[in-house]
Every structure is written in structure tokens, then in C-alpha cells.
Amino acid sequence: MSGPLASLKVLDFSTLLPGPFASLMLADMGAEVLRIESPTRLDLLRMLAPHDRGTSASHAYLNRNKRSLALDLKQSEALEIVRALVTDYDIVLEQFRPGVMERLGLGYEALKAINPRLIYVSITGYGQTGPYKERAGHDINYLALAGLASYTGREDSGPLPLGVQLADVGGGSLHAVVGLLAAVIARQQSGVGQYLDVSMTDCSFSLNAMAGAGYLACGVEPGWENHALNGGSFYDYYRSRDGRWMSVGSLEPAFMQQLCMALGRPELAALGLNPEHQPALKQALQVEFEKRSFDELCALFAELDACVEPVLSFAEAVEHPQLKARELVSQVPRGDGSTQAQLACPLKFSEGLPAPRHIGVAAGAHSDEVLADLGLSAQRIAQLRHAKVVG
């Protein structure tokens, strides 16, 4: 089975999270992804704990199904290898600061001259233009500048650091894949590629879907716990007697009635849609939840369609019957005959997807194989290794 993206060949120059997560999605769907890595500068992702048999679990996951070619891009012979690859690999994904690839001679205009069908995707914190284009940043900074942190948190404690990298993945990776595939469709019609500038801040800003629409159209400024979906209503988390948590999303009247009936407080249902009564309603619900243990609450709501679910640890989520039924964990070959458990591709295609081929590999693990595919002799490959052009 080859997968729906088997016709795509991607040169991936990215490191850390946004680019690798994007190319992981492509590789899982069948694209041929070749990572171009430095033979001397260690990818920080490889050092992130925890490690499994000496390999970073994050690196092994984010780089599964990808081959690796180690090149010193500061040497002219390495640049010639990239230019040769671009005649066949007609999608480039990179995550350097603006101008870095141009200074190397590998910018969009230079590579487009070799292959006009080239689709070139750049993921950066702030984009290729604007006063912040050269500025350093991380996920937390992009969310702050995009306005999202200003209403994600509590009034008494301020913004919350999210447990997932929303700007990196939701802003960078997912938007990059959507834009890349749109460019592929356009290329099928026009025969030419194009350049895609993906700013993690821009794309995070666009995630202000509901609150942003309300401000721009009506002048209503979002803030901590001041609207229905960010703690300003009973739509919230509630602590159990033993210190665990339950999520309550019973917004619709039918769900609200089930919630209040289950807690033995049917009279509270009438307060659900009244903004003035939200503080009192939340307090009353918290009292009821704290009368019961986490296990009691799970059992109480298990058979009800009330939009109430337990807050699970990751270990518990792995064992949840719904997630197990969806087969969201897969066993991926390590290369030594054993396997490693990893998050599976969550997309379900009626024709299926190819089985995972291997976890992320050592830098340059496929260098000889890739260079041989380009027609280089074993002697020439040995010379390039001796000159440290190839690792």
C-alpha cells in the first residue's frame, strides 16, 4: 500500500517541532520525505528526554518514515547535491530564519530556476516580512502576540502555559500541510509551483475564530473567564472529592438537564442559559462534584449523553476504549527487529495507509543510498565523506 501522497517527494531541512510534525504527516500519508541534516550540528530534538535505547522518543516519533542525508551546506559540493535532488524532489520544507537559505544559495528563486514545479514552504515564527521577521521566538511568544494568551487563563492567576505547542503545531505544522497540499493541487492545473510563507504567529492569530470575530465585528474584547467557552460560564472543569477533575460541556438545554438530574439538582438546569446566574451555578456544581469521588463521577456519567467526561492522564487516555478502538497507538519498527510504541497517524482513509516503516534514524543513515540513487559512484561518495561534505 503506497498511501494517498505517494507521488510527493519532499526535501525537509527543518528541525525541532513545527517542520518535522508537518513532514511526519506527509510521510505517514505516503510521501517520500528526505531529511537534509547537518553532519556536525546536533539536532536539539535528538537530545530531548526521555530516551529509549539511547534515542530520543520525540525524535524517533517525529522523524519516522523519513530517510536522512547528512550534508554540510557550507560546502559547495553539498549545495550541488541539493540542486541535483531538486530536479526530482519538487517540494522543499525549511524552518530557518528569513534569508538563511538565500545566503546558502538554496532560496526559492535559485531552486525554482532548476525546477519550475518546485513548491517551497518556509515556516517561521513571524513570517518573511514585517519588523519582527528576524526576531527569535517560541510557541509561548507567538500565542502571546497573537492575542490568544489574553483570554486563555484565570482572572486571579492570568494566562496559562499550554501543555501542547499550539502555535508550533496548530499554527505552523497544520497550516503548512494545508497550504502545501493546496499548492500541489494548483500545480496539477498550472504545471508550476509556488512559494508558501507560513508564520506561526499569523496562523495562531487566525485561530482567534470566535473571540476574534466578536471583537472585530462588535468591539467585544475577549478576556480571562469572560465568555461562555473560557471559564465565563459553567462550561469548565470541576474537582472531585479526591482531587481529580471532570470536564463539563453541557451547553445545550437537553445536556444541561441530564447533568443536573444526575447530580440530584434538577432545579439548576434553569440557570444554564442565564449569564447573570453563572457564578452561582458554577459554585453549586462544584459543591455537587466535590461530594463524589472521581470513580463515582465516571460511573455516574458513563451511560449519559451529557457532555461530561473525565480529565484523563495520558496513560489513562492510551487505555481508554474509544481511543483504543480508533487504534491511535502503533508499533513502529526500530530497525533491529523490535518495535517502539508511537502515536499513530490519526487520519482514517477508506483505502488505508501504508504501515509505518521505521522510527527516526541517525543523521545520515541513508546518505550512501541517496547519493547512489543520484548516480554517484562508491569512490565519489567515499571522497565526499573524507572531505566531510557528507556525514
Secondary structure, 3 states (H helix, E strand, C coil): CCCCCCCCEEEECCCCCHHHHHHHHHHHCCCEEEEEECCCCCCHHHHCCCEECCEEHHHHHHCCCEEEEEECCCCHHHHHHHHHHHCCCCEEEECCCCCHHHHHCCCHHHHHHHCCCCEEEEEECCCCCCCCCCCCCCHHHHHHHCCHHHHCEECCCEECCCCCCHHHHHHHHHHHHHHHHHHHHHHHHHCCCCEEEEEHHHHHHHCCHHHHHHHHHHCCCCCCCCCCCCCCCCCEEEECCCCCEEEECCCCHHHHHHHHHHCCCHHHHHHCCCHHHHHHHHHHHHHHHCCCCHHHHHHHHHCCCCCEEECCCHHHHHHCHHHHHCCCEEEEECCCCCEEEEECCCCCCCCCCCCCCCCCCCCCCCHHHHHHHCCCCHHHHHHHHHCCCEC
